[in-house]
Amino acid sequence: MSEDHHFLVQQIAKGDKQALAALYRAYERPCYKFIVSRLNDPHEAADILHEVFMDIWRVAASFEGRSQVRTWIFGIAYRKVIDVHRKRGRVTVTDEVPETGDVAEAADAGYAAKQEAEHLAFCMGTLSDDHRSAVSLAFYEDMTCAEIAEIAGVPEGTIKSRLHHAKKLLLHCLSGRIKGRAVA
Amino acid sequence: MSRARDLIELDLPFHVNGTLDAEARAELDAWLETDELLRAEAASLAIIRDEMQAEEVRSPGEFGLARLMRDVGREGAGGGAVQAPSRTWIWQAAAAVAVIGFLAQAVLMRDQAAPQGYELASAGVPGALVVAFAPLATEESIRGLLVGQGLEIVAGPSALGLYRLDVIEGGDLEAASAALRAAADIVESVENAEN
């Protein structure tokens, strides 16, 4: 599969639109899911997805094949969304892990969240873009730590740290929302 | 258990998504057997991952591909950066391109002697209705209206932004036409086509 996608990129570099269409069909959905998870705006996410594949069309010749096609594409998407956040002047939403609360209790609350997709979506929305990106790539895409680090352009240890904090924040948020609903 | 717990814990997400190598996985498995809190966290992360993977996302799909092919074609022909038109126009154009592509394919399959390529889309100017969509109508609202009335875009947009519609086989053209006229927030004008 990976070799096929390398071949597609080589063909795109030669101006093959059908190869671009094939690559689009292979990555459009996961890439869009990744983008929309960070923007919370499906229309803007569609525009960014379009820009990602336009960039692929323009710069395919520069792809040297040292990384996987998937990480290359997600890397482009990653940077595009950062640009959007910069233009928006977005402030990091949450970076501090709350000291209060019992992690074990929060973990139990996570079980109760099984059918609570809306709670999860809300809590994902409270994370900073760095945290959200790491969670999306780890859990939507099942990427390795090395792949996520390559996409984000940071050391693997940073990704592990981001995921660790994101996990605490998510469990804490889920715990609070589920408790709140139970009380109400 | 050669690593400390706090280091092991950092691998938990990758244990959950199944990307840890065998050695790290075995090490974490050993911790999970004895550490109840770690087990609870792993279970919670697994639920979060399952929830995220089950999440339905409506991606642009073939509409997005039509838009991409159009802009790539423009860039190839004219060179330079492509200006992004308004979103509504993009969706309408993309929808038209996608439907035309589908129609062309269907005609090819039905009539092997038919000429190939773009000639099919323009030959004979198909469509029973000529409509203009409201500038602020969304792709979703347009699609909902057309699907609900058994209509499809068979040509357009023209230079004036007009689309030609036809009823899908067995559809009621008069009823569909009336429904379009009633949806003033989506459709600006409806006329019967003069072929």
Interface residues (C-beta under 8 A of the other chain):
Chain A: G15 K17 L20 A21 Y24 R25 E28 R29 Y32 K33 V36 P42 H43 A46 D47 L49 H50 F53 M54 W57 R58 V103 A104 A106 A107 D108 G110 Y111 A113 K114 E116 A117 L120 A121 V135 S136 A138 F139 Y140 D142 M143 T144 C145 K160 S161 L163 H164 K167 L170 L171
Chain B: E9 L10 D11 L12 P13 F14 V16 N17 G18 T19 E36 L37 A40 E41 A43 S44 L45 I47 I48 R49 D50 E51 M52 Q53 A54 E55 V57 R58 S59 P60 G61 G64 L65 R67 L68 M69 D71 V72 G73 E75 G76 V82 A84 R87
